[in-house]
Amino acid sequence: MKLDHTARGVFPIAPTPFLPDGAVDTKSIDTMCDFYFSAGATGLTILGIMGEAPKLDADEALAISRQVIGRCEIPVIVGVSAPGFAAMRNLARAVMDAGAAGVMIAPPPSLRTDDQIVTYYHNAIEAIGGEIPFVIQDYPLTLSVIMTPAVIRRIVMDLPSCVMLKHEDWPGLEKISALRAFQREGSLRPLSILTGNGGLFLDFEMERGADGAMTGYCFPDMLADVVRLSNEGKRDEAHDLFDAHLPLIRYEQQQGVGLATRKYVLRKRGAIAHDAQRAPAGKLTETARAEIDFLLRRLAKHDPRARF
C-alpha cells in the first residue's frame, strides 16, 4: 500500500484525540479511524500540524501511528517533520515498518532561498532513505517558507520518492495551474496534488487540476462528495454543496481556535469522545460554541449530516 503519484480523493488530516487530563485517548483513535473510513476517506494523514504532533513525545507518536495503521483499511501518511534529521529518520523508518503508505515532510521556517529549500529536501531524503514515498507540505501561511512552482518542480524531478504535494498556498490556484502546465509540457513528471487550507478553496482547486483534499475540515464526507461531483463534471452540484458548508469552513479558519472548532464538531459527530487539546491550546468560549451550533443548525437545512 505504498503511496504513489496516482493517489486521489480525500486524505483527511486527523486530530490526535486526548483525554481531559491530556493523555492520549486510545479508544477515540479507533472510533476516529472508523469515522473517517465511513465518511468516504481514501486515505488518512496523521501527526500533522492539526494532529498537535509537536506536543507528542517520540514514543507517543510511534504508538499512535501503529494504532492508526493497524486500525485503518486505507493508506496512512504520517507526518515526520522534526527539527533534526535523526528524529525524522527514526520515526519515518519505524512507521514504514509498521505499514504506513508514506511520510509527509514540511520545511523548517528558517529556509529562505530556493537553493536552501531544495537542499533541505535532498538532505531529508538522504536521511530517511530514498525508498520511502514522501509528500511535500507547502504551507507558507504557517511555515513562512515560500515554494515557487519551479522549486517544487526541482524537488520532484531530483527526488524520485516524491509522489505528492500537499498544496496549502494562499492564494494558490495559479500554482496548481502552473504545475499542471509543467506536466503537459513534459518538464514535470506525474504528481498527486491534494489541497489543504481547511478546504476553503476546494471547489476551484479541483477545477484547476487538484486530485483531491488533504485537510481537517470537520465534514470530510462533504469534501469527498465535492471531489466526486467535480470529477463527474457536476459543477453546479459541487459548488452548491460546498457553498452550504462555507460559513462553517470560514469559522474554522480563525487563528487560535480553528482546531478547537474542529474537535468540538468532531466530538458532536461521534468521531472522538472529547474535544480536549494539549496545552498550549486555544479554547472555545460559550459564545463561540453557541455560534458553531447556530452554523450547524443552518447547515442542516441543506445537508442532513449536520443534524445531531
VOGU-366142 format. One line per 2 residues: number of its first residue (from 1); their letters; for each residue x, y, z of C-alpha. Coordinates in Angstrom, 3 decimals, padded with zeros to 6 digits, always signed. Layout:
// residues N
NUM = A = X/Y/Z  ...
END
This chain:
// residues 308
1 = MK = +000.000/+000.000/+000.000  +002.904/+002.362/-000.603
3 = LD = +001.876/+005.818/-001.729  +002.415/+006.803/-005.348
5 = HT = +001.538/+009.613/-007.751  -001.879/+008.107/-008.564
7 = AR = -003.294/+008.925/-005.104  -006.653/+010.690/-005.373
9 = GV = -009.695/+011.500/-003.267  -009.657/+012.684/+000.342
11 = FP = -006.890/+012.061/+002.871  -008.239/+013.853/+005.959
13 = IA = -005.750/+015.375/+008.351  -006.716/+013.629/+011.573
15 = PT = -006.534/+015.237/+015.006  -004.889/+013.458/+017.895
17 = PF = -007.598/+012.579/+020.443  -006.789/+013.456/+024.045
19 = LP = -008.496/+012.794/+027.355  -009.350/+015.813/+029.504
21 = DG = -006.206/+015.184/+031.564  -004.001/+015.418/+028.461
23 = AV = -003.332/+011.710/+027.997  -003.754/+010.189/+024.550
25 = DT = -007.290/+008.849/+024.114  -006.589/+005.450/+022.564
27 = KS = -010.259/+004.428/+022.418  -011.087/+007.513/+020.372
29 = ID = -008.282/+006.723/+017.936  -010.252/+003.656/+016.865
31 = TM = -013.608/+005.449/+016.604  -011.927/+008.294/+014.717
33 = CD = -010.409/+005.914/+012.168  -013.780/+004.225/+011.664
35 = FY = -015.462/+007.623/+011.279  -013.112/+008.755/+008.525
37 = FS = -013.459/+005.466/+006.662  -017.261/+005.664/+006.799
39 = AG = -017.072/+009.292/+005.600  -015.500/+008.203/+002.321
41 = AT = -011.840/+008.878/+003.021  -009.468/+007.214/+000.568
43 = GL = -006.540/+007.672/+002.935  -005.651/+009.276/+006.251
45 = TI = -002.890/+011.653/+007.326  -001.754/+011.779/+010.942
47 = LG = +000.758/+013.706/+013.066  +000.392/+016.888/+011.050
49 = IM = +000.003/+020.404/+012.381  -003.643/+019.674/+013.178
51 = GE = -002.537/+016.486/+014.930  -000.620/+018.511/+017.534
53 = AP = +002.476/+016.498/+016.637  +004.937/+018.855/+018.390
55 = KL = +003.124/+018.162/+021.685  +003.803/+014.418/+021.470
57 = DA = +006.937/+012.651/+022.605  +008.637/+010.125/+020.321
59 = DE = +007.083/+007.074/+021.982  +003.584/+008.565/+021.779
61 = AL = +003.992/+009.489/+018.117  +005.054/+005.965/+017.213
63 = AI = +002.348/+004.315/+019.325  -000.371/+006.469/+017.752
65 = SR = +000.959/+005.717/+014.274  +000.966/+001.986/+014.884
67 = QV = -002.572/+002.042/+016.260  -003.947/+004.079/+013.347
69 = IG = -002.158/+001.949/+010.746  -003.412/-001.223/+012.396
71 = RC = -006.983/+000.040/+012.519  -007.297/+001.566/+009.043
73 = EI = -008.165/-000.246/+005.839  -006.906/+002.725/+003.810
75 = PV = -003.399/+004.127/+003.248  -001.945/+006.162/+006.115
77 = IV = +000.520/+009.027/+005.661  +002.493/+010.031/+008.747
79 = GV = +003.934/+013.482/+009.328  +007.590/+013.077/+010.311
81 = SA = +008.754/+016.698/+010.305  +011.292/+017.305/+013.051
83 = PG = +013.972/+019.834/+013.995  +016.710/+017.295/+013.244
85 = FA = +017.162/+014.529/+010.702  +017.895/+011.832/+013.302
87 = AM = +014.395/+012.080/+014.812  +012.872/+012.299/+011.328
89 = RN = +014.745/+009.190/+010.204  +013.803/+007.155/+013.267
91 = LA = +010.090/+007.947/+013.035  +009.932/+007.576/+009.251
93 = RA = +011.543/+004.172/+009.238  +009.534/+002.951/+012.221
95 = VM = +006.160/+003.920/+010.742  +007.042/+002.443/+007.369
97 = DA = +007.978/-000.811/+009.110  +004.555/-000.626/+010.782
99 = GA = +002.816/-000.396/+007.396  +002.490/+003.326/+006.629
101 = AG = +001.973/+004.269/+002.983  +004.371/+007.218/+003.106
103 = VM = +005.521/+010.213/+005.102  +004.989/+013.965/+004.943
105 = IA = +007.823/+016.446/+005.378  +007.397/+020.169/+005.995
107 = PP = +010.290/+022.600/+005.519  +011.640/+024.351/+008.634
109 = PS = +010.784/+028.060/+008.862  +014.462/+029.052/+008.629
111 = LR = +014.655/+028.311/+004.905  +014.601/+031.372/+002.675
113 = TD = +016.255/+030.806/-000.704  +015.260/+028.359/-003.422
115 = DQ = +018.561/+026.518/-003.095  +018.141/+026.187/+000.665
117 = IV = +014.704/+024.620/+000.201  +015.874/+022.143/-002.435
119 = TY = +018.974/+021.231/-000.422  +016.882/+020.633/+002.684
121 = YH = +014.722/+018.064/+000.913  +017.806/+016.386/-000.569
123 = NA = +019.274/+016.073/+002.927  +015.994/+014.861/+004.414
125 = IE = +015.605/+012.086/+001.858  +019.229/+011.091/+002.236
127 = AI = +018.488/+010.716/+005.949  +015.244/+008.707/+005.778
129 = GG = +016.047/+006.730/+002.641  +015.023/+007.114/-000.975
131 = EI = +012.775/+004.068/-000.837  +010.211/+005.863/+001.363
133 = PF = +007.490/+007.748/-000.598  +007.135/+011.280/+000.686
135 = VI = +004.808/+014.268/+000.485  +005.967/+017.886/+000.273
137 = QD = +003.970/+020.066/+002.655  +003.719/+023.527/+001.124
139 = YP = +002.114/+025.714/+003.801  +003.674/+029.197/+003.674
141 = LT = +000.972/+030.803/+005.837  +002.180/+028.853/+008.863
143 = LS = +005.683/+027.736/+007.919  +006.735/+031.049/+006.268
145 = VI = +008.628/+029.170/+003.544  +007.777/+030.272/+000.005
147 = MT = +007.989/+027.488/-002.569  +007.524/+028.585/-006.156
149 = PA = +006.253/+026.138/-008.759  +009.791/+025.986/-010.152
151 = VI = +011.207/+024.975/-006.753  +008.586/+022.265/-006.350
153 = RR = +009.458/+021.018/-009.830  +013.147/+020.841/-008.880
155 = IV = +012.386/+018.783/-005.784  +010.066/+016.413/-007.631
157 = MD = +012.441/+015.905/-010.559  +015.504/+015.494/-008.328
159 = LP = +013.933/+013.064/-005.875  +012.009/+010.110/-007.362
161 = SC = +010.481/+009.238/-003.983  +008.467/+012.477/-004.015
163 = VM = +004.993/+011.380/-005.099  +002.638/+014.038/-003.710
165 = LK = +002.312/+017.732/-002.970  +000.150/+018.899/-000.087
167 = HE = -000.741/+022.271/-001.539  -001.685/+024.922/+001.021
169 = DW = -000.512/+028.152/-000.533  -002.942/+031.051/-000.362
171 = PG = -003.737/+032.325/-002.901  -002.673/+029.169/-004.643
173 = LE = -004.927/+028.446/-007.596  -002.355/+029.715/-010.077
175 = KI = +000.307/+027.468/-008.536  -001.811/+024.396/-009.293
177 = SA = -002.294/+025.596/-012.856  +001.439/+026.207/-013.243
179 = LR = +002.361/+022.741/-012.013  -000.145/+021.038/-014.300
181 = AF = +001.196/+023.145/-017.184  +004.696/+021.846/-016.402
183 = QR = +003.323/+018.318/-016.683  +001.650/+018.997/-020.015
185 = EG = +004.870/+020.378/-021.463  +006.829/+017.397/-020.138
187 = SL = +009.075/+019.201/-017.640  +007.412/+017.671/-014.550
189 = RP = +006.675/+014.005/-014.006  +003.242/+012.882/-012.742
191 = LS = +002.481/+014.138/-009.238  -000.522/+013.802/-006.939
193 = IL = -001.745/+017.177/-005.662  -004.010/+017.236/-002.620
195 = TG = -005.058/+020.551/-001.147  -005.430/+021.912/+002.383
197 = NG = -006.389/+025.245/+003.962  -009.416/+023.685/+005.608
199 = GL = -010.969/+023.075/+002.199  -011.516/+026.806/+001.762
201 = FL = -010.764/+026.757/-001.974  -011.505/+023.114/-002.798
203 = DF = -014.287/+023.940/-005.247  -011.969/+025.764/-007.634
205 = EM = -008.842/+023.787/-006.741  -010.476/+020.693/-008.216
207 = ER = -011.178/+022.592/-011.407  -007.538/+023.731/-011.580
209 = GA = -006.294/+020.150/-011.520  -006.095/+019.030/-007.881
211 = DG = -006.591/+015.316/-007.246  -008.471/+015.828/-004.010
213 = AM = -008.144/+017.187/-000.490  -005.855/+016.655/+002.473
215 = TG = -007.288/+018.813/+005.189  -009.012/+018.621/+008.542
217 = YC = -012.441/+020.146/+007.938  -014.908/+018.514/+010.315
219 = FP = -017.120/+017.219/+007.471  -014.729/+015.014/+005.471
221 = DM = -017.780/+013.406/+003.884  -018.604/+016.756/+002.275
223 = LA = -015.050/+017.009/+000.941  -015.394/+013.522/-000.532
225 = DV = -018.680/+014.487/-002.186  -017.242/+017.681/-003.680
227 = VR = -014.283/+015.743/-005.085  -016.589/+013.115/-006.546
229 = LS = -019.032/+015.621/-008.045  -016.181/+017.633/-009.543
231 = NE = -014.692/+014.518/-011.121  -018.114/+013.651/-012.532
233 = GK = -018.365/+017.084/-014.146  -021.313/+018.110/-011.943
235 = RD = -020.002/+021.603/-011.364  -023.137/+023.280/-010.049
237 = EA = -023.894/+020.429/-007.628  -020.334/+020.512/-006.311
239 = HD = -020.466/+024.283/-005.766  -023.932/+024.172/-004.212
241 = LF = -022.804/+021.641/-001.617  -019.550/+023.490/-000.984
243 = DA = -021.333/+026.826/-000.609  -023.651/+025.390/+002.056
245 = HL = -020.607/+024.486/+004.169  -018.633/+027.661/+003.504
247 = PL = -019.742/+029.594/+006.652  -018.518/+026.768/+008.894
249 = IR = -015.335/+026.332/+006.846  -014.692/+030.053/+007.281
251 = YE = -015.299/+029.837/+011.041  -012.725/+027.068/+011.279
253 = QQ = -010.118/+029.305/+009.679  -009.809/+031.529/+012.727
255 = QG = -006.288/+031.512/+014.100  -006.059/+030.105/+017.599
257 = VG = -009.454/+028.385/+017.760  -009.590/+026.525/+014.440
259 = LA = -008.566/+023.189/+015.909  -010.845/+023.722/+018.903
261 = TR = -013.731/+024.255/+016.486  -012.917/+021.104/+014.550
263 = KY = -012.590/+018.955/+017.635  -015.837/+020.361/+019.044
265 = VL = -017.762/+019.343/+015.921  -015.970/+016.005/+015.577
267 = RK = -016.980/+015.224/+019.158  -020.595/+016.120/+018.381
269 = RG = -020.400/+013.849/+015.326  -019.179/+010.947/+017.459
271 = AI = -015.719/+010.705/+015.933  -013.934/+011.392/+019.222
273 = AH = -015.090/+011.314/+022.841  -013.537/+014.609/+023.954
275 = DA = -012.578/+017.862/+022.282  -009.553/+018.296/+024.554
277 = QR = -006.227/+019.633/+023.323  -002.848/+019.584/+024.952
279 = AP = -001.558/+022.870/+026.315  -000.805/+025.355/+024.999
281 = AG = -004.063/+025.498/+023.093  -006.879/+027.834/+022.158
283 = KL = -010.238/+027.249/+023.810  -013.796/+027.953/+022.762
285 = TE = -015.905/+030.240/+024.906  -019.560/+029.502/+025.497
287 = TA = -020.365/+032.232/+022.981  -018.178/+030.557/+020.362
289 = RA = -019.826/+027.181/+020.958  -023.237/+028.791/+020.538
291 = EI = -022.114/+030.330/+017.256  -020.897/+026.965/+015.969
293 = DF = -024.172/+025.325/+016.979  -026.014/+028.085/+015.118
295 = LL = -023.938/+027.428/+011.989  -024.633/+023.701/+012.269
297 = RR = -028.379/+024.285/+012.522  -028.267/+026.453/+009.413
299 = LA = -026.111/+023.908/+007.585  -028.577/+021.131/+008.464
301 = KH = -031.193/+022.841/+006.283  -029.029/+021.918/+003.266
303 = DP = -027.034/+018.907/+004.488  -028.721/+016.458/+006.891
305 = RA = -025.332/+015.261/+008.123  -025.216/+018.407/+010.272
307 = RF = -028.246/+017.259/+012.294  -027.067/+015.763/+015.561
END
